[in-house]
Amino acid sequence: MSTARFLSLAPLQLAQALIGFGAIAAFTRLMSPEDFGRYALALSISMAAHTLMFTWAEAAAFRFFAAARAEKRLADHFATLLVLALTLGLGVLAATAGVLAFAGLREDIAALSLFAAGAAVLRFITRIGRESDRAALAFGRYAILETVYLVVGFAVGVGLLVILNFGPAAPFVGLLAAGALVALLDLPRLVQNSRGGAPSIVRSLSYAGYGTPLALALAVDLGVQAIARLVLAGEAGTAPLGAYAAAFGLARALDIVFMGISAAFAPLVFAAYEDKGADAARNAARGGFILLAAITVPASIGLALLSQPIATLMVGEALRAETAATLPWLAIAGLMSGFGLYYWSEAFQLTRRTGQRALLMLVPGAVQLGLTAWLSATHGAVGAAIGAAAGASIGAVLLALVGSRLLPLPLPLSQLTRIAAATALMAAAVIAFPGAHTTLGLFQSAALGAGIYAIVAIALNVMGIRDLLNAAVRAAARRTQPISSTAHVD
């Protein structure tokens, strides 16, 4: 994996992390626990609907870009995508308006639904642009426009809460404004790329054949999360739902890391598979797995160990205690679901067995919902988080085992053992450090843990980092060594 390519995404990952944490800190303070619970529920349902309606076309925009370029049919590819965007977008808006006209919902709920639908449609257009950028390895454009979307959406949402007290609809209005801005930047380029091309029903059906099962698999997962939140709200109330949503948002930092690393190495894995075959794809995937593990394993353990000071810093007082108790379980869930979604599922996407993956996701979904219904009545948000952790773990194991029959992806046990050892020493140092329950102690503990992990990782040569450092030192020594000269006597 190119270091420059990965680093070009670093500003985006930083923005995602800061805005993710900032949203929890701001929204839990600017909304009541009940309003935040309603916002979280609406967001979960909106994400599930977006995935079901739009993700198949977004996935096709990425997966079929290289093939269309090789066939010199990129104009047809983009023309088909634009027609799909127009048809699906208008269809969703018309359906939402029709449902709201006859459903007799409260005015605030209707407005919330309409803003969420509009934001989802514009997000669909921007995602077609971003997936096309990623397939073309245009990571600079990908990072810049995605960062613009996040920053504008968050800023407008917070502004509406502070100035106009817009309530749970404010974040969706912010996303609607951000989507409109980025769509205005994207559409001229997409139209230019489609010039001279012809939309094709056959091509659309091909895209649907690949992307629909993938979207169904993701929709099953998001649908399970939405239903789990409904179950939690029914069993324990909207305040525990707000605590669960806050902890989920904090744990999403792991998902951001997974997405960033996957955005850098997944195109290389797909290109290697298409150009050189399965062995080349496995070689490309190996480095991606090691990088994922080296960053996300210690990060998830750190989130779990420091959940109390993190919740104190980031979450409003009314939700703070239950969020802190919930976060460790969701950190485990985030780690396991990340490897399932961004690594083990690659075997199904490369071999185009996305339907099989969708069916497999029914098992962990059933486990999570069953445990949520059983535990949330007595344990609230923590019970729902235990269900999420169990479901994600089972899902990752299933994807790894079944996917190995399609395309065995590497599991570098030697590197994984070293990462585990470095993480264990990091955890011991954080646990032993006094005062970690305070905000100042949070930053001190995080710095201590990161330092210990880095030292041990270098000593154990995780990712070959010790070899790289030794080579860099030798190269620097050669550059600074004085050039000897020999005196000549005539």
DRENDO-1510 file (C-alpha; in Angstrom, 1 decimal, always signed):
<recs>
REC; n; res; u; v; w
REC; 1; MET; +0.0; +0.0; +0.0 .
REC; 2; SER; +1.3; +3.4; -0.9 .
REC; 3; THR; +2.1; +5.5; +2.2 .
REC; 4; ALA; +1.4; +8.7; +0.3 .
REC; 5; ARG; -2.0; +7.3; -0.8 .
REC; 6; PHE; -2.8; +6.4; +2.8 .
REC; 7; LEU; -1.6; +9.8; +4.2 .
REC; 8; SER; -3.7; +11.7; +1.7 .
REC; 9; LEU; -6.7; +10.3; +3.5 .
REC; 10; ALA; -5.4; +11.3; +7.0 .
REC; 11; PRO; -7.1; +14.8; +7.0 .
REC; 12; LEU; -10.4; +13.2; +6.2 .
REC; 13; GLN; -10.1; +10.6; +9.0 .
REC; 14; LEU; -9.1; +13.4; +11.4 .
REC; 15; ALA; -12.2; +15.4; +10.3 .
REC; 16; GLN; -14.4; +12.3; +10.7 .
REC; 17; ALA; -13.1; +11.6; +14.2 .
REC; 18; LEU; -13.4; +15.2; +15.4 .
REC; 19; ILE; -16.9; +15.7; +13.9 .
REC; 20; GLY; -18.0; +12.3; +15.2 .
REC; 21; PHE; -16.9; +13.2; +18.8 .
REC; 22; GLY; -18.1; +16.8; +18.4 .
REC; 23; ALA; -21.6; +15.7; +17.3 .
REC; 24; ILE; -21.9; +13.6; +20.5 .
REC; 25; ALA; -20.6; +16.4; +22.7 .
REC; 26; ALA; -22.8; +19.0; +21.0 .
REC; 27; PHE; -26.0; +17.1; +20.4 .
REC; 28; THR; -26.2; +15.5; +23.8 .
REC; 29; ARG; -25.9; +18.9; +25.4 .
REC; 30; LEU; -28.1; +20.9; +23.0 .
REC; 31; MET; -30.9; +18.3; +22.9 .
REC; 32; SER; -32.9; +16.8; +25.8 .
REC; 33; PRO; -32.2; +13.1; +26.4 .
REC; 34; GLU; -35.6; +12.3; +24.8 .
REC; 35; ASP; -34.9; +14.5; +21.7 .
REC; 36; PHE; -31.5; +13.0; +21.3 .
REC; 37; GLY; -33.1; +9.5; +21.5 .
REC; 38; ARG; -35.6; +10.5; +18.8 .
REC; 39; TYR; -32.8; +11.9; +16.6 .
REC; 40; ALA; -30.7; +8.7; +17.1 .
REC; 41; LEU; -33.7; +6.5; +16.2 .
REC; 42; ALA; -34.5; +8.6; +13.1 .
REC; 43; LEU; -30.8; +8.5; +12.0 .
REC; 44; SER; -30.7; +4.7; +12.4 .
REC; 45; ILE; -33.9; +4.2; +10.3 .
REC; 46; SER; -32.6; +6.7; +7.7 .
REC; 47; MET; -29.3; +4.9; +7.3 .
REC; 48; ALA; -31.1; +1.6; +6.9 .
REC; 49; ALA; -33.4; +3.0; +4.3 .
REC; 50; HIS; -30.5; +4.7; +2.4 .
REC; 51; THR; -28.6; +1.4; +2.4 .
REC; 52; LEU; -31.5; -0.5; +1.0 .
REC; 53; MET; -32.4; +2.0; -1.7 .
REC; 54; PHE; -29.1; +3.5; -2.8 .
REC; 55; THR; -26.0; +1.5; -1.7 .
REC; 56; TRP; -26.3; -1.1; -4.5 .
REC; 57; ALA; -25.7; +1.7; -7.1 .
REC; 58; GLU; -22.9; +3.2; -5.0 .
REC; 59; ALA; -21.2; -0.1; -4.8 .
REC; 60; ALA; -21.5; -0.6; -8.6 .
REC; 61; ALA; -20.0; +2.8; -9.2 .
REC; 62; PHE; -16.8; +1.6; -7.5 .
REC; 63; ARG; -16.8; -2.1; -8.6 .
REC; 64; PHE; -17.4; -1.5; -12.4 .
REC; 65; PHE; -15.3; +1.6; -12.9 .
REC; 66; ALA; -12.2; -0.4; -13.8 .
REC; 67; ALA; -14.0; -2.7; -16.2 .
REC; 68; ALA; -15.7; +0.2; -17.9 .
REC; 69; ARG; -12.4; +2.0; -18.3 .
REC; 70; ALA; -10.8; -1.1; -19.8 .
REC; 71; GLU; -13.7; -1.4; -22.3 .
REC; 72; LYS; -13.5; +2.3; -23.1 .
REC; 73; ARG; -17.1; +2.6; -22.0 .
REC; 74; LEU; -16.7; +5.0; -19.1 .
REC; 75; ALA; -19.2; +7.5; -20.7 .
REC; 76; ASP; -21.9; +4.7; -20.7 .
REC; 77; HIS; -21.0; +3.8; -17.1 .
REC; 78; PHE; -21.5; +7.4; -15.9 .
REC; 79; ALA; -24.6; +8.0; -18.0 .
REC; 80; THR; -26.2; +4.9; -16.5 .
REC; 81; LEU; -25.3; +6.0; -13.0 .
REC; 82; LEU; -26.8; +9.5; -13.5 .
REC; 83; VAL; -30.1; +8.0; -14.8 .
REC; 84; LEU; -30.2; +5.7; -11.8 .
REC; 85; ALA; -29.5; +8.6; -9.4 .
REC; 86; LEU; -32.3; +10.7; -11.0 .
REC; 87; THR; -34.8; +7.9; -11.0 .
REC; 88; LEU; -34.2; +6.6; -7.5 .
REC; 89; GLY; -33.8; +10.0; -6.0 .
REC; 90; LEU; -37.1; +11.4; -7.4 .
REC; 91; GLY; -38.8; +8.1; -6.5 .
REC; 92; VAL; -37.8; +8.2; -2.9 .
REC; 93; LEU; -38.8; +11.8; -2.5 .
REC; 94; ALA; -42.2; +11.2; -4.1 .
REC; 95; ALA; -42.8; +8.1; -2.0 .
REC; 96; THR; -41.8; +9.9; +1.2 .
REC; 97; ALA; -44.1; +12.9; +0.4 .
REC; 98; GLY; -47.0; +10.4; -0.3 .
REC; 99; VAL; -46.6; +8.6; +2.9 .
REC; 100; LEU; -46.4; +11.7; +4.9 .
REC; 101; ALA; -49.5; +13.2; +3.3 .
REC; 102; PHE; -51.6; +10.2; +4.4 .
REC; 103; ALA; -49.9; +9.0; +7.6 .
REC; 104; GLY; -51.3; +11.8; +9.8 .
REC; 105; LEU; -48.0; +12.1; +11.7 .
REC; 106; ARG; -47.2; +14.9; +14.1 .
REC; 107; GLU; -45.9; +18.0; +12.4 .
REC; 108; ASP; -42.4; +17.7; +14.0 .
REC; 109; ILE; -42.1; +14.0; +13.1 .
REC; 110; ALA; -43.2; +14.7; +9.5 .
REC; 111; ALA; -40.6; +17.5; +9.1 .
REC; 112; LEU; -37.9; +15.3; +10.6 .
REC; 113; SER; -38.8; +12.5; +8.1 .
REC; 114; LEU; -38.9; +14.9; +5.1 .
REC; 115; PHE; -35.5; +16.5; +5.9 .
REC; 116; ALA; -34.0; +13.0; +6.5 .
REC; 117; ALA; -35.3; +11.8; +3.1 .
REC; 118; GLY; -33.9; +14.9; +1.3 .
REC; 119; ALA; -30.5; +14.5; +2.9 .
REC; 120; ALA; -30.4; +10.8; +1.9 .
REC; 121; VAL; -31.1; +11.6; -1.7 .
REC; 122; LEU; -28.4; +14.2; -2.0 .
REC; 123; ARG; -26.0; +12.0; -0.1 .
REC; 124; PHE; -26.6; +9.3; -2.7 .
REC; 125; ILE; -25.4; +11.7; -5.5 .
REC; 126; THR; -22.3; +12.6; -3.5 .
REC; 127; ARG; -21.5; +9.0; -2.8 .
REC; 128; ILE; -21.6; +8.1; -6.5 .
REC; 129; GLY; -19.0; +10.8; -7.0 .
REC; 130; ARG; -16.8; +9.6; -4.0 .
REC; 131; GLU; -16.9; +6.0; -5.0 .
REC; 132; SER; -15.9; +6.9; -8.6 .
REC; 133; ASP; -13.0; +9.0; -7.2 .
REC; 134; ARG; -11.9; +6.0; -5.0 .
REC; 135; ALA; -12.0; +3.6; -8.0 .
REC; 136; ALA; -10.0; +6.1; -10.0 .
REC; 137; LEU; -7.5; +6.4; -7.1 .
REC; 138; ALA; -8.3; +10.1; -7.0 .
REC; 139; PHE; -7.9; +10.1; -3.2 .
REC; 140; GLY; -7.2; +13.8; -3.0 .
REC; 141; ARG; -10.5; +14.8; -4.5 .
REC; 142; TYR; -12.2; +12.0; -2.5 .
REC; 143; ALA; -10.8; +13.4; +0.8 .
REC; 144; ILE; -11.4; +17.1; +0.1 .
REC; 145; LEU; -15.1; +16.8; -0.9 .
REC; 146; GLU; -15.9; +14.3; +1.8 .
REC; 147; THR; -14.4; +16.6; +4.4 .
REC; 148; VAL; -16.4; +19.5; +3.0 .
REC; 149; TYR; -19.6; +17.5; +3.3 .
REC; 150; LEU; -18.9; +16.6; +7.0 .
REC; 151; VAL; -17.8; +20.0; +8.1 .
REC; 152; VAL; -20.7; +21.9; +6.5 .
REC; 153; GLY; -23.2; +19.4; +7.6 .
REC; 154; PHE; -22.1; +19.5; +11.2 .
REC; 155; ALA; -21.7; +23.3; +11.3 .
REC; 156; VAL; -25.2; +24.0; +9.9 .
REC; 157; GLY; -26.7; +21.4; +12.2 .
REC; 158; VAL; -25.1; +22.9; +15.3 .
REC; 159; GLY; -26.0; +26.4; +14.2 .
REC; 160; LEU; -29.7; +25.5; +13.8 .
REC; 161; LEU; -29.7; +24.0; +17.3 .
REC; 162; VAL; -28.0; +27.0; +18.9 .
REC; 163; ILE; -29.8; +29.8; +17.0 .
REC; 164; LEU; -33.2; +28.4; +16.2 .
REC; 165; ASN; -33.6; +25.5; +18.6 .
REC; 166; PHE; -34.5; +23.3; +15.6 .
REC; 167; GLY; -34.6; +20.1; +17.7 .
REC; 168; PRO; -34.0; +16.6; +16.3 .
REC; 169; ALA; -34.4; +17.7; +12.7 .
REC; 170; ALA; -31.4; +20.1; +12.9 .
REC; 171; PRO; -28.6; +17.6; +12.1 .
REC; 172; PHE; -30.6; +16.4; +9.0 .
REC; 173; VAL; -31.1; +19.9; +7.8 .
REC; 174; GLY; -27.3; +20.3; +8.1 .
REC; 175; LEU; -26.7; +17.2; +6.0 .
REC; 176; LEU; -29.2; +18.4; +3.5 .
REC; 177; ALA; -27.4; +21.7; +3.1 .
REC; 178; ALA; -24.0; +19.9; +2.8 .
REC; 179; GLY; -25.3; +17.4; +0.3 .
REC; 180; ALA; -26.7; +20.3; -1.9 .
REC; 181; LEU; -23.3; +22.0; -1.8 .
REC; 182; VAL; -21.2; +19.0; -2.7 .
REC; 183; ALA; -23.8; +17.8; -5.3 .
REC; 184; LEU; -23.4; +21.2; -7.1 .
REC; 185; LEU; -19.6; +20.6; -7.2 .
REC; 186; ASP; -20.0; +17.0; -8.4 .
REC; 187; LEU; -22.8; +17.1; -11.0 .
REC; 188; PRO; -20.9; +19.1; -13.6 .
REC; 189; ARG; -18.0; +16.6; -13.6 .
REC; 190; LEU; -20.4; +13.6; -13.6 .
REC; 191; VAL; -22.3; +15.1; -16.5 .
REC; 192; GLN; -19.0; +15.8; -18.4 .
REC; 193; ASN; -17.9; +12.2; -17.8 .
REC; 194; SER; -21.2; +10.9; -19.2 .
REC; 195; ARG; -21.1; +13.0; -22.4 .
REC; 196; GLY; -21.4; +10.8; -25.4 .
REC; 197; GLY; -22.5; +7.8; -23.4 .
REC; 198; ALA; -25.8; +6.1; -23.4 .
REC; 199; PRO; -27.6; +4.7; -20.3 .
REC; 200; SER; -28.3; +1.0; -20.6 .
REC; 201; ILE; -31.0; -1.2; -19.0 .
REC; 202; VAL; -28.7; -4.2; -19.4 .
REC; 203; ARG; -25.9; -2.4; -17.6 .
REC; 204; SER; -28.3; -1.3; -14.9 .
REC; 205; LEU; -29.4; -4.8; -14.3 .
REC; 206; SER; -25.8; -6.0; -14.2 .
REC; 207; TYR; -25.1; -3.4; -11.5 .
REC; 208; ALA; -28.2; -4.4; -9.6 .
REC; 209; GLY; -27.2; -8.0; -9.8 .
REC; 210; TYR; -23.9; -7.3; -8.1 .
REC; 211; GLY; -25.0; -4.5; -5.8 .
REC; 212; THR; -28.4; -5.5; -4.5 .
REC; 213; PRO; -27.2; -8.5; -2.4 .
REC; 214; LEU; -24.4; -6.3; -1.0 .
REC; 215; ALA; -26.9; -3.6; -0.1 .
REC; 216; LEU; -29.3; -6.2; +1.4 .
REC; 217; ALA; -26.4; -7.5; +3.6 .
REC; 218; LEU; -25.7; -4.0; +4.8 .
REC; 219; ALA; -29.4; -3.2; +5.2 .
REC; 220; VAL; -29.8; -6.3; +7.3 .
REC; 221; ASP; -27.1; -5.1; +9.6 .
REC; 222; LEU; -28.5; -1.5; +9.8 .
REC; 223; GLY; -32.0; -2.8; +10.0 .
REC; 224; VAL; -31.0; -4.9; +13.0 .
REC; 225; GLN; -29.4; -1.9; +14.6 .
REC; 226; ALA; -32.6; +0.1; +14.1 .
REC; 227; ILE; -34.8; -2.7; +15.4 .
REC; 228; ALA; -32.5; -3.2; +18.4 .
REC; 229; ARG; -32.9; +0.5; +19.2 .
REC; 230; LEU; -36.7; +0.2; +18.9 .
REC; 231; VAL; -36.6; -2.8; +21.2 .
REC; 232; LEU; -34.4; -0.9; +23.7 .
REC; 233; ALA; -36.7; +2.1; +23.6 .
REC; 234; GLY; -39.7; -0.1; +24.2 .
REC; 235; GLU; -38.1; -2.0; +27.0 .
REC; 236; ALA; -36.2; +0.7; +28.8 .
REC; 237; GLY; -37.3; +4.1; +27.4 .
REC; 238; THR; -35.8; +6.8; +25.2 .
REC; 239; ALA; -33.2; +8.0; +27.7 .
REC; 240; PRO; -31.3; +4.7; +27.7 .
REC; 241; LEU; -31.7; +4.8; +23.9 .
REC; 242; GLY; -29.9; +8.1; +24.0 .
REC; 243; ALA; -27.1; +6.7; +26.1 .
REC; 244; TYR; -26.7; +3.8; +23.7 .
REC; 245; ALA; -26.7; +6.2; +20.8 .
REC; 246; ALA; -24.0; +8.3; +22.5 .
REC; 247; ALA; -21.8; +5.3; +23.2 .
REC; 248; PHE; -22.4; +4.1; +19.6 .
REC; 249; GLY; -21.3; +7.4; +18.3 .
REC; 250; LEU; -18.1; +7.4; +20.4 .
REC; 251; ALA; -17.3; +3.8; +19.3 .
REC; 252; ARG; -17.8; +4.9; +15.7 .
REC; 253; ALA; -14.3; +6.3; +15.8 .
REC; 254; LEU; -13.2; +2.7; +15.1 .
REC; 255; ASP; -15.4; +2.5; +12.0 .
REC; 256; ILE; -13.8; +5.7; +10.8 .
REC; 257; VAL; -10.4; +4.1; +11.0 .
REC; 258; PHE; -11.6; +1.0; +9.3 .
REC; 259; MET; -13.2; +3.0; +6.5 .
REC; 260; GLY; -10.0; +5.1; +6.0 .
REC; 261; ILE; -7.6; +2.2; +5.8 .
REC; 262; SER; -10.0; +0.2; +3.6 .
REC; 263; ALA; -10.5; +3.1; +1.3 .
REC; 264; ALA; -6.7; +3.0; +0.7 .
REC; 265; PHE; -6.1; -0.7; +0.3 .
REC; 266; ALA; -9.4; -2.1; -1.1 .
REC; 267; PRO; -9.0; -0.6; -4.6 .
REC; 268; LEU; -5.5; -2.2; -4.7 .
REC; 269; VAL; -7.0; -5.6; -3.7 .
REC; 270; PHE; -9.7; -5.4; -6.4 .
REC; 271; ALA; -7.2; -4.3; -9.0 .
REC; 272; ALA; -4.8; -7.1; -8.2 .
REC; 273; TYR; -7.6; -9.6; -8.3 .
REC; 274; GLU; -8.9; -8.4; -11.7 .
REC; 275; ASP; -5.4; -8.1; -13.3 .
REC; 276; LYS; -3.3; -10.9; -11.7 .
REC; 277; GLY; -5.7; -13.3; -9.9 .
REC; 278; ALA; -6.4; -14.5; -6.4 .
REC; 279; ASP; -2.8; -14.9; -5.2 .
REC; 280; ALA; -2.0; -11.2; -6.0 .
REC; 281; ALA; -5.2; -10.2; -4.2 .
REC; 282; ARG; -4.2; -12.1; -1.1 .
REC; 283; ASN; -0.8; -10.5; -1.1 .
REC; 284; ALA; -2.3; -7.1; -1.3 .
REC; 285; ALA; -4.8; -7.9; +1.4 .
REC; 286; ARG; -2.2; -9.1; +3.8 .
REC; 287; GLY; -0.7; -5.6; +4.3 .
REC; 288; GLY; -4.2; -4.2; +4.8 .
REC; 289; PHE; -5.1; -6.7; +7.5 .
REC; 290; ILE; -1.9; -6.0; +9.5 .
REC; 291; LEU; -2.4; -2.2; +9.3 .
REC; 292; LEU; -6.0; -2.6; +10.4 .
REC; 293; ALA; -5.1; -4.8; +13.3 .
REC; 294; ALA; -2.1; -2.6; +14.4 .
REC; 295; ILE; -4.4; +0.5; +14.7 .
REC; 296; THR; -7.8; -0.8; +15.6 .
REC; 297; VAL; -7.0; -3.5; +18.2 .
REC; 298; PRO; -5.2; -1.0; +20.6 .
REC; 299; ALA; -7.7; +1.7; +19.8 .
REC; 300; SER; -10.7; -0.5; +20.8 .
REC; 301; ILE; -9.0; -1.6; +24.0 .
REC; 302; GLY; -8.2; +2.0; +24.8 .
REC; 303; LEU; -11.8; +3.1; +24.3 .
REC; 304; ALA; -13.0; +0.3; +26.6 .
REC; 305; LEU; -10.5; +1.2; +29.4 .
REC; 306; LEU; -11.0; +4.9; +29.2 .
REC; 307; SER; -14.8; +4.9; +28.8 .
REC; 308; GLN; -15.4; +6.8; +32.0 .
REC; 309; PRO; -13.3; +9.9; +31.3 .
REC; 310; ILE; -14.3; +9.8; +27.6 .
REC; 311; ALA; -18.0; +9.9; +28.6 .
REC; 312; THR; -17.3; +12.7; +31.1 .
REC; 313; LEU; -15.6; +14.8; +28.5 .
REC; 314; MET; -17.9; +14.1; +25.6 .
REC; 315; VAL; -21.4; +13.4; +26.9 .
REC; 316; GLY; -24.0; +15.5; +28.6 .
REC; 317; GLU; -24.5; +14.8; +32.3 .
REC; 318; ALA; -27.9; +13.2; +32.0 .
REC; 319; LEU; -26.5; +10.4; +29.8 .
REC; 320; ARG; -23.0; +10.2; +31.1 .
REC; 321; ALA; -23.0; +7.3; +33.5 .
REC; 322; GLU; -24.9; +4.9; +31.3 .
REC; 323; THR; -22.9; +5.8; +28.2 .
REC; 324; ALA; -19.6; +5.1; +30.1 .
REC; 325; ALA; -20.9; +1.6; +31.1 .
REC; 326; THR; -22.1; +0.9; +27.5 .
REC; 327; LEU; -19.0; +2.0; +25.6 .
REC; 328; PRO; -16.7; -1.0; +26.4 .
REC; 329; TRP; -19.2; -3.4; +24.9 .
REC; 330; LEU; -19.7; -1.3; +21.8 .
REC; 331; ALA; -15.9; -0.9; +21.4 .
REC; 332; ILE; -15.8; -4.7; +21.1 .
REC; 333; ALA; -18.7; -4.7; +18.7 .
REC; 334; GLY; -17.0; -2.0; +16.5 .
REC; 335; LEU; -13.7; -4.0; +16.3 .
REC; 336; MET; -15.4; -7.2; +15.3 .
REC; 337; SER; -17.9; -5.7; +12.9 .
REC; 338; GLY; -15.1; -3.7; +11.3 .
REC; 339; PHE; -13.0; -6.7; +10.5 .
REC; 340; GLY; -16.2; -8.5; +9.2 .
REC; 341; LEU; -17.3; -5.6; +7.0 .
REC; 342; TYR; -14.0; -4.2; +5.8 .
REC; 343; TYR; -11.8; -7.3; +5.5 .
REC; 344; TRP; -13.5; -10.7; +5.6 .
REC; 345; SER; -16.4; -9.6; +3.4 .
REC; 346; GLU; -13.9; -8.8; +0.6 .
REC; 347; ALA; -13.9; -12.5; -0.3 .
REC; 348; PHE; -17.6; -12.4; -1.2 .
REC; 349; GLN; -17.3; -9.1; -3.1 .
REC; 350; LEU; -14.2; -10.2; -5.1 .
REC; 351; THR; -15.9; -13.5; -6.1 .
REC; 352; ARG; -19.3; -11.7; -6.6 .
REC; 353; ARG; -21.0; -13.9; -4.0 .
REC; 354; THR; -22.7; -11.0; -2.3 .
REC; 355; GLY; -26.0; -12.8; -2.0 .
REC; 356; GLN; -24.4; -15.5; +0.2 .
REC; 357; ARG; -23.0; -12.8; +2.4 .
REC; 358; ALA; -26.4; -11.3; +2.8 .
REC; 359; LEU; -27.9; -14.6; +4.0 .
REC; 360; LEU; -25.0; -15.1; +6.5 .
REC; 361; MET; -25.8; -11.7; +8.1 .
REC; 362; LEU; -29.2; -13.1; +9.3 .
REC; 363; VAL; -27.5; -15.2; +11.9 .
REC; 364; PRO; -25.7; -12.5; +13.9 .
REC; 365; GLY; -28.7; -10.2; +13.4 .
REC; 366; ALA; -31.0; -12.8; +15.1 .
REC; 367; VAL; -28.5; -13.2; +17.9 .
REC; 368; GLN; -28.2; -9.5; +18.6 .
REC; 369; LEU; -32.0; -8.9; +18.6 .
REC; 370; GLY; -32.6; -11.9; +20.8 .
REC; 371; LEU; -30.0; -10.8; +23.4 .
REC; 372; THR; -31.3; -7.2; +23.2 .
REC; 373; ALA; -34.8; -8.2; +23.9 .
REC; 374; TRP; -33.7; -10.4; +26.8 .
REC; 375; LEU; -31.2; -8.1; +28.4 .
REC; 376; SER; -32.3; -4.5; +27.8 .
REC; 377; ALA; -35.3; -4.7; +30.1 .
REC; 378; THR; -33.0; -5.3; +33.1 .
REC; 379; HIS; -29.7; -3.8; +31.9 .
REC; 380; GLY; -30.8; -1.0; +29.7 .
REC; 381; ALA; -28.3; +0.3; +27.2 .
REC; 382; VAL; -25.6; -2.1; +28.5 .
REC; 383; GLY; -27.8; -5.1; +27.7 .
REC; 384; ALA; -28.3; -3.8; +24.2 .
REC; 385; ALA; -24.6; -3.3; +23.8 .
REC; 386; ILE; -23.8; -6.8; +25.0 .
REC; 387; GLY; -26.2; -8.1; +22.3 .
REC; 388; ALA; -24.4; -5.9; +19.7 .
REC; 389; ALA; -21.0; -7.3; +20.7 .
REC; 390; ALA; -22.1; -10.9; +20.6 .
REC; 391; GLY; -23.8; -10.5; +17.2 .
REC; 392; ALA; -20.7; -8.7; +15.7 .
REC; 393; SER; -18.4; -11.4; +16.9 .
REC; 394; ILE; -20.4; -14.2; +15.5 .
REC; 395; GLY; -20.8; -12.3; +12.2 .
REC; 396; ALA; -17.0; -11.8; +11.8 .
REC; 397; VAL; -16.3; -15.5; +12.5 .
REC; 398; LEU; -19.0; -16.6; +10.1 .
REC; 399; LEU; -17.7; -14.4; +7.3 .
REC; 400; ALA; -14.1; -15.5; +7.9 .
REC; 401; LEU; -15.0; -19.2; +7.9 .
REC; 402; VAL; -17.4; -19.2; +4.9 .
REC; 403; GLY; -15.3; -16.7; +2.9 .
REC; 404; SER; -12.2; -18.9; +3.2 .
REC; 405; ARG; -14.0; -21.4; +1.0 .
REC; 406; LEU; -14.4; -18.8; -1.7 .
REC; 407; LEU; -11.1; -16.9; -1.5 .
REC; 408; PRO; -8.9; -17.6; +1.5 .
REC; 409; LEU; -7.7; -14.2; +2.8 .
REC; 410; PRO; -4.5; -14.2; +4.9 .
REC; 411; LEU; -4.6; -14.2; +8.7 .
REC; 412; PRO; -1.0; -13.2; +9.7 .
REC; 413; LEU; -0.8; -14.9; +13.1 .
REC; 414; SER; +2.8; -13.9; +13.8 .
REC; 415; GLN; +2.0; -10.2; +13.4 .
REC; 416; LEU; -1.3; -10.5; +15.2 .
REC; 417; THR; +0.4; -12.1; +18.2 .
REC; 418; ARG; +2.9; -9.2; +18.3 .
REC; 419; ILE; +0.1; -6.7; +18.1 .
REC; 420; ALA; -1.7; -8.5; +20.9 .
REC; 421; ALA; +1.4; -8.5; +23.1 .
REC; 422; ALA; +2.0; -4.7; +22.6 .
REC; 423; THR; -1.7; -4.0; +23.3 .
REC; 424; ALA; -1.6; -6.1; +26.5 .
REC; 425; LEU; +1.4; -4.0; +27.8 .
REC; 426; MET; -0.4; -0.8; +26.8 .
REC; 427; ALA; -3.5; -1.9; +28.7 .
REC; 428; ALA; -1.5; -2.8; +31.8 .
REC; 429; ALA; +0.1; +0.7; +31.8 .
REC; 430; VAL; -3.2; +2.5; +31.4 .
REC; 431; ILE; -4.8; +0.4; +34.2 .
REC; 432; ALA; -1.9; +1.1; +36.5 .
REC; 433; PHE; -1.9; +4.9; +35.8 .
REC; 434; PRO; -3.6; +6.8; +38.6 .
REC; 435; GLY; -6.1; +9.6; +38.0 .
REC; 436; ALA; -7.4; +8.3; +34.7 .
REC; 437; HIS; -11.0; +9.0; +35.8 .
REC; 438; THR; -10.4; +12.8; +35.2 .
REC; 439; THR; -10.3; +14.7; +32.0 .
REC; 440; LEU; -6.6; +15.5; +32.4 .
REC; 441; GLY; -6.0; +11.9; +33.3 .
REC; 442; LEU; -7.7; +10.9; +30.1 .
REC; 443; PHE; -5.1; +12.7; +28.0 .
REC; 444; GLN; -2.2; +11.6; +30.2 .
REC; 445; SER; -3.4; +7.9; +30.1 .
REC; 446; ALA; -3.9; +8.1; +26.3 .
REC; 447; ALA; -0.4; +9.5; +25.8 .
REC; 448; LEU; +1.1; +6.9; +28.1 .
REC; 449; GLY; -0.7; +4.1; +26.4 .
REC; 450; ALA; +0.2; +5.3; +22.9 .
REC; 451; GLY; +3.8; +5.6; +23.9 .
REC; 452; ILE; +4.0; +2.2; +25.5 .
REC; 453; TYR; +2.3; +0.6; +22.5 .
REC; 454; ALA; +4.7; +2.4; +20.1 .
REC; 455; ILE; +7.8; +1.3; +22.0 .
REC; 456; VAL; +6.7; -2.3; +22.2 .
REC; 457; ALA; +5.5; -2.4; +18.6 .
REC; 458; ILE; +8.9; -1.2; +17.5 .
REC; 459; ALA; +10.7; -3.7; +19.7 .
REC; 460; LEU; +8.6; -6.6; +18.3 .
REC; 461; ASN; +8.9; -5.3; +14.7 .
REC; 462; VAL; +5.2; -5.0; +14.2 .
REC; 463; MET; +4.6; -4.3; +10.4 .
REC; 464; GLY; +8.4; -4.4; +10.0 .
REC; 465; ILE; +8.6; -0.9; +11.6 .
REC; 466; ARG; +11.9; -1.6; +13.3 .
REC; 467; ASP; +13.5; -2.6; +10.0 .
REC; 468; LEU; +12.1; +0.6; +8.4 .
REC; 469; LEU; +13.5; +2.7; +11.2 .
REC; 470; ASN; +16.9; +1.0; +11.0 .
REC; 471; ALA; +17.0; +1.6; +7.3 .
REC; 472; ALA; +16.0; +5.2; +7.7 .
REC; 473; VAL; +18.8; +5.7; +10.3 .
REC; 474; ARG; +21.4; +4.2; +8.1 .
REC; 475; ALA; +20.3; +6.3; +5.1 .
REC; 476; ALA; +20.4; +9.4; +7.3 .
REC; 477; ALA; +23.9; +8.5; +8.5 .
REC; 478; ARG; +25.1; +8.0; +4.9 .
REC; 479; ARG; +23.8; +11.4; +3.9 .
REC; 480; THR; +25.5; +13.2; +6.9 .
REC; 481; GLN; +28.8; +11.3; +6.6 .
REC; 482; PRO; +31.6; +13.7; +5.3 .
REC; 483; ILE; +33.0; +12.9; +1.9 .
REC; 484; SER; +36.7; +12.0; +2.3 .
REC; 485; SER; +39.2; +13.5; -0.1 .
REC; 486; THR; +42.6; +12.3; -1.1 .
REC; 487; ALA; +45.4; +14.8; -1.5 .
REC; 488; HIS; +47.3; +14.6; -4.7 .
REC; 489; VAL; +51.0; +15.6; -4.8 .
REC; 490; ASP; +52.5; +16.5; -8.1 .
</recs>
